[in-house]
Amino acid sequence: MDSKKLKHVRANFLNKESYLSLYATKNEDAIRFQEESFSDTEIRPQFYHDIDRIIYSLSYTRYSDKTQVFSFASNDHISKRMIHVQLVSKIARTIARALNLNEDLTEAIALGHDIGHTPIGHTGEHILNEISMRELGEVFAHNVQGVRVYMDLERNGKGNNLTLQVLDGILCHNGEFVSSKYEPVAKTKESFLKEYEQCYKDPAMLTKLRPMTLEGCVVRISDLIGYLGRDIEDAVRLGILKKEEIPQSITDVLGNTNSSIVNTIILDIIDHSLGKPYIAMSPEVFRAIVDLKKFNYQHIYDKANTKEQIEILTIEFNYLYKVYLNDLETKNESSEIYTSFLRGKDAKYLESTSAKRMVIDFLSGMTDDYLIACYNERK
C-alpha cells in the first residue's frame, strides 16, 4: 500500500475522534511505560493496539476454561469467564458509543478486566489470597493480578506494555464496589504504580480505587451490569432459583430478565451521564441494583459451592502450592511449573521473582480443568 493510501486509512481509524466528547480519552493521550516506535505501515491507533495485544495473549485464551460462578455445573449453557468479559465489553461499548467516549479504550479495558482471575472463580481467589497472605504477607486480588499479568507475566515475562489507561482500567474495574456516581481521578505513571503497590499491602486499598478515565468508569459499572441478570439466568437454569423469588421492589424497577435488567440500567446511565464528566444513574435504579446484588449474594453466590466443595478446593490449592514450591527448591525441572510456566521465561522475571510468588503466579493463571488435573496427577 502506498504512503498516500496508508495516511488515508490511518485517518479513517481516527475519524471518530473528531466527534468524541470533551471528556473522552483521545489516542494522543495514551501513555506507555516503555516508549515504542511503530512501523511506517502501522494503521492501528494506540488503544486499538491494546485490544489486539490482549486478545492475542495466552492468558486471554485461558478465559475459556475459567468458570464465572458455578464451577461444578454440568451444563454447557452456564456462563464462563470468556462469556462474561464479552458481555461486559458489549455493554461498555454500548454506553461508550452513546456518550461519545473512546470505544477502543473501553473495549481494551473490558476484554482485559478479569485476566487476573484464578481457577474456580471467586472461591479460588479467596483461597489463593489466604495462601498469599500466609506465605508472602501480601494481598492477592484478581484486579491487581490482572495488572501483573500484562506488566510482568505475558510474553514470557516481558509484559505487553499496555497503555497506562488500560492497566488502570483493569486495576480499578471491580464492579463489586458499586456506587451511584463514578468520576475519574487524574493519575500519572508514578501515582498509578503507587496505588498498584499499595494494593498488595492494604486490603482496604481495593475499596478506594477509582479509574483515571471516564472509559474506565464505564467498564466498572458494566462489570456489574454484565453479571447481575446473567447470574440469575444461570441459577434459574440450574434449578437453584426461581425468578418469582426476586422481590417485586426490584423487578418493578429493573424487570425480571437479563435483557430487561441490562437495558434498563444502560438507558438510565446514558440519561444521567450524557455530556457529563462522570457516570451516574438515578436513585431508583441505583437502589434496585444494590438490592439485587444483595439478593444475588444471599440466593446465588453464597450457595454456588458447598462447604464440602470449598474444603476440598482449599486442600487442592494448598497441596499444589507446597508441591510446586518444593519442585522449585529441589529444581525438579520435570514439574509442570517448569514445563508449563517457567520454561522460556525472561531473565528479568526469573531473577526478580521469589519462588513463592512464582508458584502463586502459576496457580492463579491455571484453568479449572488444569488445576484439578494437576492435583489428581500429583496427589
C-alpha positions in Angstrom: 0.0 0.0 0.0 1.5 3.4 -0.9 2.0 6.2 1.6 -1.0 8.2 0.4 -3.4 5.3 1.0 -1.8 4.4 4.4 -2.3 8.0 5.5 -5.9 7.8 4.4 -6.5 4.5 6.3 -4.9 5.9 9.4 -7.2 8.9 9.2 -10.2 6.6 8.9 -9.2 4.8 12.1 -9.0 8.1 14.0 -12.0 9.8 12.2 -14.4 9.3 15.1 -12.0 11.2 17.5 -13.2 14.5 16.0 -16.7 13.7 17.4 -15.7 12.4 20.8 -17.0 14.0 24.0 -14.9 16.7 25.7 -14.5 14.2 28.5 -13.3 11.2 26.3 -9.8 9.9 26.2 -8.0 10.5 22.9 -5.4 8.2 21.4 -2.9 11.1 21.6 -3.3 10.9 25.4 -2.1 7.3 25.5 0.8 6.7 27.9 3.1 3.6 27.8 5.7 2.7 30.4 8.1 1.8 27.6 8.2 4.2 24.7 7.5 2.4 21.3 8.0 3.4 17.7 5.5 1.9 15.3 6.4 0.9 11.8 5.5 3.1 8.8 2.9 0.6 7.7 1.1 0.6 11.1 -2.5 1.7 10.8 -3.9 1.0 14.2 -4.3 3.7 16.9 -2.8 3.2 20.4 -5.8 1.7 22.2 -6.7 -0.5 19.2 -3.2 -1.9 19.6 -4.0 -2.8 23.2 -7.1 -4.6 22.2 -5.1 -6.8 19.9 -2.3 -7.4 22.5 -5.0 -8.6 24.9 -6.9 -10.9 22.7 -3.8 -12.5 21.3 -2.3 -13.1 24.7 -2.1 -16.6 26.2 -3.9 -15.5 29.3 -6.9 -14.4 27.2 -7.1 -17.8 25.7 -7.4 -19.3 29.1 -10.6 -17.4 29.8 -12.4 -20.1 28.0 -11.9 -22.6 30.8 -12.3 -20.4 33.9 -15.7 -20.5 35.4 -17.7 -17.5 36.5 -19.8 -18.6 39.5 -20.8 -22.2 39.1 -17.6 -24.2 38.8 -19.1 -27.7 39.1 -22.2 -27.4 37.0 -22.5 -30.0 34.2 -24.4 -27.7 31.9 -22.9 -26.2 28.7 -25.1 -23.1 28.8 -23.7 -21.8 32.1 -21.5 -18.7 31.8 -17.8 -19.0 31.9 -15.3 -16.1 32.3 -14.9 -15.8 28.5 -18.6 -15.1 28.1 -18.7 -12.6 30.9 -15.9 -10.5 29.5 -17.6 -10.4 26.1 -20.9 -9.3 27.7 -19.1 -6.6 29.7 -17.3 -5.5 26.5 -20.6 -5.2 24.6 -22.4 -3.4 27.4 -19.5 -1.0 27.9 -19.2 -0.2 24.2 -22.9 0.5 24.0 -22.6 3.0 26.8 -19.4 4.5 25.5 -20.8 4.9 22.0 -23.9 6.6 23.4 -21.8 9.0 25.4 -19.3 9.6 22.6 -16.4 8.1 24.6 -13.4 6.2 23.2 -14.7 2.8 22.3 -11.3 1.3 21.6 -10.1 2.2 25.1 -13.4 0.9 26.6 -13.1 -2.4 24.7 -9.5 -3.0 25.7 -10.2 -2.5 29.4 -13.4 -4.6 29.2 -11.7 -7.5 27.5 -8.7 -7.5 29.8 -10.5 -6.7 33.1 -10.8 -10.2 34.5 -7.5 -11.6 33.2 -6.1 -12.0 36.7 -8.9 -14.3 37.9 -7.9 -17.6 39.4 -9.4 -21.0 38.5 -12.7 -21.8 40.3 -13.9 -18.2 40.3 -14.1 -16.1 43.5 -13.7 -19.2 45.7 -10.3 -19.8 44.1 -9.4 -16.2 44.6 -10.3 -16.3 48.2 -8.2 -19.4 48.8 -5.2 -18.0 46.9 -5.5 -14.8 48.9 -5.2 -16.9 52.1 -2.1 -18.6 50.8 -0.6 -15.3 49.7 -1.2 -13.6 53.0 0.2 -16.5 54.9 3.3 -17.1 52.7 4.1 -13.6 51.5 2.1 -11.2 53.7 0.6 -9.8 50.6 -3.0 -9.4 49.3 -4.0 -11.5 46.3 -6.8 -9.8 44.3 -7.8 -10.6 40.7 -7.7 -7.0 39.5 -4.2 -6.5 40.9 -3.1 -9.8 39.4 -4.5 -8.7 36.1 -2.1 -5.7 36.0 0.7 -8.0 37.0 -0.1 -10.4 34.1 0.2 -7.7 31.5 3.1 -5.9 33.1 5.3 -8.9 34.2 4.0 -12.3 33.0 2.8 -12.2 29.4 5.3 -12.6 26.6 7.5 -14.9 28.7 7.9 -12.3 31.4 8.5 -9.3 29.2 4.9 -8.0 29.5 2.7 -6.5 26.9 3.5 -2.8 27.5 -0.2 -1.9 27.6 -1.1 1.8 28.0 -1.4 3.3 31.4 -5.1 4.0 30.8 -5.9 0.3 30.1 -3.8 -1.0 33.0 -5.5 1.5 35.3 -8.9 0.4 34.0 -8.1 -3.2 34.8 -6.9 -2.3 38.3 -9.9 -0.2 39.1 -12.6 -2.3 37.3 -14.1 -4.1 40.3 -17.9 -3.9 40.0 -18.3 -5.4 43.4 -17.9 -1.9 44.9 -21.0 -0.3 43.5 -21.6 3.5 43.5 -24.3 5.8 42.3 -21.6 8.0 40.6 -18.3 7.2 39.0 -15.9 10.2 38.5 -12.4 9.7 37.1 -9.3 10.8 39.0 -6.3 12.1 37.2 -3.1 10.0 37.5 0.5 9.8 36.4 2.6 6.7 35.9 4.1 7.3 39.3 0.8 7.6 41.1 -0.7 4.6 39.4 2.3 2.4 40.4 2.0 3.7 43.9 -1.7 2.6 44.0 -0.8 -0.7 42.5 1.9 -1.4 45.1 -0.3 -0.4 48.0 -2.9 -2.9 46.9 -0.5 -5.7 47.9 -0.1 -4.3 51.4 -3.5 -2.9 52.3 -6.8 -4.8 51.6 -8.7 -1.6 52.2 -7.0 -0.1 49.2 -9.1 -2.2 46.9 -12.2 -0.3 48.0 -10.6 3.1 47.3 -9.5 2.6 43.7 -11.0 5.0 41.2 -10.4 4.9 37.4 -8.4 7.7 35.7 -10.6 7.8 32.6 -14.3 8.0 32.0 -14.0 4.9 29.9 -12.6 3.1 32.9 -15.7 4.2 34.9 -17.9 2.8 32.2 -16.3 -0.6 32.4 -16.5 -0.6 36.1 -20.3 -0.3 36.1 -20.6 -2.5 33.1 -18.8 -5.3 35.0 -21.7 -5.2 37.5 -24.4 -5.0 34.7 -22.8 -7.9 32.9 -23.2 -10.4 35.7 -26.3 -9.4 37.8 -29.0 -10.6 35.4 -26.9 -13.3 33.7 -26.1 -15.0 37.1 -29.8 -15.1 37.8 -30.5 -16.8 34.5 -27.7 -19.3 35.2 -29.2 -20.0 38.7 -32.7 -20.5 37.2 -31.3 -22.8 34.6 -29.6 -24.9 37.3 -32.8 -25.0 39.4 -31.2 -23.0 42.3 -33.5 -20.1 42.0 -36.9 -19.2 40.6 -37.5 -15.7 39.1 -40.6 -15.3 41.2 -38.3 -15.2 44.3 -36.8 -11.8 43.2 -38.5 -9.1 45.3 -41.1 -7.1 43.4 -39.5 -3.9 44.6 -36.5 -4.8 42.4 -38.4 -6.2 39.4 -40.7 -3.2 39.2 -37.7 -1.1 38.5 -35.3 -3.4 36.6 -37.6 -6.2 35.3 -37.0 -9.9 35.9 -35.0 -10.9 32.8 -31.4 -10.3 32.0 -32.4 -8.4 28.9 -34.6 -6.0 30.8 -32.1 -5.6 33.6 -29.3 -4.7 31.2 -31.4 -2.4 29.0 -33.0 -0.6 32.0 -29.6 0.2 33.6 -27.9 1.1 30.4 -30.6 3.6 29.4 -30.7 5.1 32.9 -26.9 5.6 32.9 -27.0 7.2 29.5 -29.8 9.5 30.6 -27.9 10.7 33.7 -24.4 10.8 32.2 -24.7 12.3 28.7 -22.5 15.3 28.4 -21.3 15.0 32.0 -17.7 14.4 33.3 -18.9 11.4 35.3 -21.0 8.2 35.1 -24.2 8.3 37.1 -27.7 6.8 37.5 -31.0 7.6 39.1 -31.5 7.0 42.8 -34.3 4.4 42.0 -32.1 2.3 39.7 -29.1 2.6 42.0 -31.2 1.3 44.9 -32.6 -1.5 42.8 -29.1 -2.5 41.8 -27.8 -2.6 45.4 -30.8 -4.7 46.5 -30.4 -7.1 43.5 -26.7 -7.5 44.3 -27.6 -8.3 47.9 -30.3 -10.7 46.8 -27.8 -12.5 44.4 -25.3 -13.0 47.2 -27.9 -14.5 49.5 -29.5 -16.8 47.0 -26.8 -17.5 44.4 -23.2 -16.7 45.3 -23.2 -17.9 48.9 -24.7 -21.2 47.6 -22.6 -21.6 44.5 -20.2 -24.1 46.2 -21.0 -26.3 49.2 -18.9 -26.3 52.4 -17.5 -29.6 51.4 -16.5 -28.4 47.9 -14.8 -25.4 49.4 -12.9 -27.6 51.9 -11.8 -29.9 49.0 -10.7 -26.9 46.9 -8.7 -25.5 49.8 -6.9 -28.7 50.2 -6.1 -28.9 46.5 -4.8 -25.3 46.2 -2.7 -25.7 49.3 -1.3 -29.1 48.3 -0.3 -27.9 44.8 1.3 -24.7 46.4 3.5 -26.9 48.6 4.3 -29.3 45.7 5.4 -26.6 43.3 7.3 -24.7 45.9 9.2 -27.9 46.7 9.8 -28.5 42.9 11.4 -25.1 42.7 13.5 -25.6 45.8 14.7 -29.1 44.5 15.0 -27.9 40.9 12.6 -30.6 39.7 12.6 -29.4 36.0 10.1 -32.2 35.0 7.4 -30.4 37.1 4.6 -28.5 35.4 5.8 -25.3 37.0 8.9 -25.6 34.8 7.4 -27.2 31.7 4.2 -25.1 31.5 5.2 -21.8 33.1 8.9 -21.1 33.7 10.5 -22.5 30.6 11.5 -19.7 28.3 10.7 -17.0 30.9 12.7 -13.8 30.6 15.7 -13.5 32.9 14.2 -10.3 34.5 11.3 -12.3 35.8 13.4 -15.3 37.0 15.9 -13.1 38.8 13.4 -10.6 40.4 10.7 -13.0 41.5 10.7 -15.2 44.6 9.8 -18.9 44.5 6.7 -18.3 46.5 5.5 -15.6 44.1 6.2 -17.8 41.1 4.0 -20.5 42.5 1.2 -18.1 43.1 1.6 -16.7 39.6 1.4 -20.2 38.2 -1.6 -21.3 40.2 -3.6 -18.1 39.5 -3.1 -18.5 35.8 -4.4 -22.1 35.7 -7.7 -23.0 34.2 -10.2 -25.0 36.3 -9.6 -28.3 34.5 -5.8 -27.9 34.6 -5.8 -27.2 38.3 -7.8 -30.4 39.0 -5.8 -32.5 36.6 -2.5 -31.4 38.2 -3.8 -32.2 41.6 -5.0 -35.6 40.6 -1.7 -36.4 39.0 0.5 -35.2 41.9 -1.5 -36.2 44.9 
